[in-house]
């Protein structure tokens, strides 16, 4: 029996990633190198990210990080 294995392109909700650049918003800034979790993906505005302390920045674009 054969199975279909989809290609992984991009990241998924729940993936832990390391920021490749600084991400800023009115609420604060995640520094480059911070390990965060992807909390949501908006098809037009990009990833939302959250750290282990619950700090979150939403809709921050697409080219932010590298895989942990």
C-alpha positions, 0 to 999 in steps of 0.5 A: 500500500502506498501513502501520500506524504505532503511536502512541508513548506513553511511552518505550522501552528505549534512549531518552535522557531528561533527569530532571525530578526527583531520583531516589534509592535506597540506592546513590545519587542522580541529580540533576534534569537528568541525562541517562540512558538507559532500561535496562529497563521493568517493567510494574508498577514502572516504568523503570530508568535508567543514566547513561554511567558505568554507574550504574543505579537500577532500578524508579524509577516512571513520571513521571521525565523529559522526552525529550532 
